[in-house]
Amino acid sequence: MVYLTTKVHIGTLPPPLGGISVYLYRLSKLRKEDQFIDTKNITYWKSSIFWFIKQIFNREKKIYICHSLNLRIKLMLYILSNSSIHDFSICFHSIRSFLEQYYSSNFFFKFLIKRILRKTKYIIVVNPDYKKYLRYLFKIDNRKIQVKHAFIPPPLEEENKIINTYDDELQSFLTEKNPIIMANAYALVFFKNQDLYGLDMCIELTQKLKREFPNLGFLFALANKNKNSSYFTEMKKKIDDLDIKNNFYFITGQKEIWPIFKKIDMFIRPTNTDGDSVSIREALHFNCPVIASDIVKRPKNSILFKNRELNDLYEKAIRVLKNINL
């Protein structure tokens, strides 16, 4: 694939922290020659139209890479590519939300989405299964679709600054507990009427593992605790009822967690749907053992357990914590 000289990445930049925003932030530090546009700056019609007109008259040929799910931004880039010298591309970091958007659209918008996808210069997906979906559902030319994971190693020079954002309680938890396991979620959401990120499984796993490891610590990083707050309250009550309050700790809010991978004994990813988890690749990058659900293809060296099967997760976790070869 031959890329044009100037790339313009369009997507969310921090804050808030999230898979796409962190990826674009790290990419911006690596690729100084690229340009980055925060979608928060072109959200409103007035600002987006002004930006659009400005791009039409820009005579330096560019390729605009859309990392956003926003259909209006995709439509603008589609029109821009048909009315100027510029091209555009789409990067799918997750396809679940896109497919939900597509299937909930009326006939006109479905037609429009197909036109937009077929007009792209190329499409980047983070999971090979996404490529199959696009080829089957939208008849996209196989040569236009690239599979490329979205992990970029974090900037190590920022480690101390990030650690300083952790409160004393978290620092004490990391010092006093052993072994320590971690999982994470952007928010508490559901897929197929199940806890998508598997917080419920993490809580039950902690109870089972505590019998073998009384001083076990489980960290659950939750960026947005306000979504489905009633379920969050229910899960905290469950932690109390199972007598694991001293073993389970929530890291809430907008915090980067990659320095913690250097301190813990295992990371788990018990999701019941997924793309290409950046957290898994981040943990493996720091030689932290990973156990993940088998719902999608996982990176090499991940240990898989049967999706939503607590006993299988428990058996795999025991083997890792006891250093038994799998």
JODA-V556417 format. One line per field, one symbol per residue. ss: DSSP state (2 for helix, 1 for strand, 0 for the rest). burial: I if it has 16 or more other ideal C-beta (glycine too) atoms within 10 Angstrom, else O. A space follows every 50 residues. Layout:
ss: ???
burial: ???
This chain:
ss: 00000111111000000022222222222200001111222200222222 22222200000111110000222222222222200011111100022222 22200022222222222220001110022222222222000222111000 00000222222220000222222222000111111110011001100022 22222222220000001111111100002222222222222000000111 11000002222200011110000000022222222000011110000000 00111000022222222222200000
burial: OOOOOOIIIIIIIOOOIIIIIIIIIIIOOOOOOOOIIOIOOIOOOOOIOO IIOOIOOOOOOIIIIIIIIIIOIIOIIIOIIOOIOIIIIIIIIIIOOIOO OIOOOOOOOOOIIOOIIOIIIIIIIIIOIIIOIIOOOIOIOOOIIOOOOI IIOIOOOOOOOIOOOIOOOIOOIIOOIOIIIIIIIIOIOOOOOOIIIIII IIIIIIIIIIOOIOOIIIIIIIIIOOOIOOOIOOIOOIIOOIOIOOIIII IOOOIIIIIIIOOIIIIIIIIIIIIIIIIIIIIIIIOIIIIIIOIIOIIO OIIIIOIIOIOIIIOIIOOIIOOOOO
